[in-house]
Every structure is written in structure tokens, then in C-alpha cells.
Amino acid sequence: MHNQSSRGPRALTLALGLAAVIAVPANAQQLKLWEISSTNEGVNQNWENVIAQFEAEHPGVEVVMETFDTEAFKQGLAVALTSTSGPDIFFNWGSEDSAVLARNGLAADVTDMGEGRWLDKINAGLLAPFSVEGRAYGVPSHSIAKYMYYNTAFYEENGLTFPTTTDELLAMCKTVREIDPEVAFTSLGNRDQWKGIHYVSMLTAEYVGVDAMLADMRLQNSDDAMFTDPGYTKALAMMRTMEEEGCFQQGVNVTTADMSRTIFASGLATSIYCGTWCPGTFDSEGLEGGYSMAPFPAVSDAPEENHGYILGLTEGFQISAQSQHKELAADFIDLILSDAVQAERLVLAGRIPVNGAGVGAVSDEVHPAIQHVVADLPNYKGFAPILDVDLDGRIVEVYKRGIQDVIDGRVTPEELMAKVRAEALAVKSER
């Protein structure tokens, strides 16, 4: 866990139209913010700027920001929200992760708070990923998507074209090893289990289809059909095949996500499946200008109609139902949705804005990779669902641990899906 308090003076940026240094009073009212930690300097700079502006506009208020790695955040959030000592505002994914907090009374209903705030900046339809039974329990701030990033020089120098299908991918795994046995086609850091489930999510969307997948994930399918599509096991089998064919570096399940990015940036892997937040990290590790982007290769034996999606989702913020500062928290979220802050988050943090009104003024400052994403996203049918944010947490835990076992060959895809199905039926019966 990291604690980033706004205590003490902070220089305010000209980009946000401020020019003074504000000293926070010793008896300042505290607004607690929880967020996922980041090694991206632009992300952290953006947060400093946003907090500084908010404190300048709200004298006597101190924003205390705490950051956590993804797993610690997920494990600790629900517990923290049961008391007034938890965060007032917290990051979350627009999915089952946010919906379960709403159903359990841990997230505040913000439907009416949007009037005169963010509803003047974004379409109300964008609240859907954070809504339950027609009421909003969170506000989107940006979208993310995952691409294959690959080392441009490696492919050009060896006369190679990045694979567009999984058949080509498996062939490329062998080709890369023939060129240099110490280099893997792609790096995967699955120690914390979420990187592996992202691979499986994309593969499953191709094999099963987005609509059928969502029906299972939302536990809306009939009991006898739920999670029985053979595409689920095919997706898992592809992960095992990639491991057997040497597509990944050694020790996938003991490699962290951060380590996997370093492996790619250092040239020990030719590619990595990573989010739109990753370019800044690659740049900071010496690969600036040295990588290109491509969609995840289409699954060769999947139905044609299932192609054309990209793994991604909307992220945003919720307010604790226990917060004593809900209106102040709503003001903070509204600032994040402002034209200038949305534009700055695009430039510094690579966050694809939900409010694009201020983007035109900064278009020349946007990272080339993010420019590519903004231009590319309209080419897809939509976002493929992500299993670890769209499924009930109990089912996710079975899935994530099981993917590690499948990769290592300890269980078969069929054995894992039997466990997933059993857990899904148990969860459904308790609702």
C-alpha cells in the first residue's frame, strides 16, 4: 500500500489554470481517496495536479490519497467500506465489481448527484456500467483497452509480420525461439492471476461469443446450460498450448505484471498483451518509439461472427455509502470529469476520456500510442467482457487460480470448467 497525502503546500499547474501555492490548514477536513497504484509517472503527476486544484477550489479540505496494488485493493475494499474509516471516494471497474457493492449497500446512490455536475458533461447512458436497476452507483471517468505491443525493430530486422491469427501466433512462437532461444514471443506475468484471466477472457469471447458469455457471467443462463459451451475449455486449452509451445517466458506464474513489462521492454520478449496505460511504462524503461500496436490475434478456429471485439471496459469512481462527505466527494468526481482534467488525463495518463470536449486543444500533446487507440477503437464491434471484473468474486477466484493450474498442467481445462460451473450454480442459488 502507498499513502500519498496532500498535506503541505503543493505547486499548482498552469495547465489547470492555477498559479498559487496553497497551504493546507492543520485542521483541514479530510476527503479520503483510494486508487490503484501506478508506476506511470504521468498517472501520478495527473493525480497531484487534480488534488492540488481541488484543494485550491475548496479551502480547508485536504485530499488524502492511498494507492494499492490490484489484489490488495480488491481484497481490502469491501471490508473498509463497512466503516467510516474507509475511503470517501474509490476507484472501481464498471462491472460486477461495482454492482456487488451497490447490491450490498456499500456504494452510495449517486443518481441525483449528477444534476449540475457530470450530467452536464457526459451522456447519461455512460452511467450504465455503474448502474443497478436503473440507479447509478458510480461515475465513469475513462475507458481502457488491451492491445498486443510488439518490438518494432525485432520484426523489421528479421523480416517478420506480427501474427493476425492464433495459428500464425503459434508458428511465430517457434520462429522467435529459432532466432534467439533466450527470447520469448510474448511475456506474461501471472503471479497475481489477473493477467492470465485477461488472456482467457479474450480467447473465450472469440470461442463462445460476447452475448453468450455475458449470459453466463451474469448468471442469466439456464442451470443446465450455464458455462457448458465447449468454447470455455478451448480457450483454456489455448493457454496450455501456448505454454507448451514456448510462447511465454519461463515462470509465468511467478512473474509479476511489472516484471512482465520489464521483460518486454528489455528485449527478452518480442511482445506483450497490455492495456492502454502501458506505453508510459515502456517509455520510462527505455523503449520509447520502439514498439508498435496490434489487436489480439483472431482465434483461427473460432466462429467468424465472434471476431471483431477488443478486450476493454469503462473505469470510474464510486462514493462510499458510509461517507460523511458525499457532496464533497461528488464535487471531486465532477472535477475529474471536467474538460481540462479529462484532457490532461489523456495527455499524461493515457486515459481515454468519457468527456472529449477539451481534447482538441491538446491533440498535439497526446502520446502516439494513445492517438492510435483513439483512432482505432471505433473499428471494433465493442468491448469483450473481462472475466475478473464481470463475474461474481467467488467464481473469479476459482477461475483465476485454475488458470494458473491449467498453464502449469496440474489440471485440465475440463476439470477447471467443472469447478467454475459448480461455483456459478452455487452463487446463483444463493441470490
CORNORFEN-V789572 format. One record per helix or strand of 3 or more residues. SS is the DSSP state (@ for helix, = for strand). FROM is the first residue (numbers start at 1). TO is the last residue. If there is no record, write none. Layout:
<<SS:FROM:TO> <SS:FROM:TO>>
//
This chain:
<<=:2:5> <@:14:16> <=:29:36> <@:41:57> <=:61:68> <@:70:80> <=:89:93> <@:96:103> <@:111:114> <@:118:120> <@:124:130> <=:139:151> <@:152:157> <@:166:179> <=:184:187> <@:194:208> <@:210:217> <@:231:244> <@:252:254> <@:257:265> <=:269:275> <@:279:287> <=:291:294> <@:304:306> <=:309:320> <@:326:336> <@:339:349> <@:359:365> <@:368:379> <=:382:384> <@:387:390> <@:393:408> <@:413:429>>
//
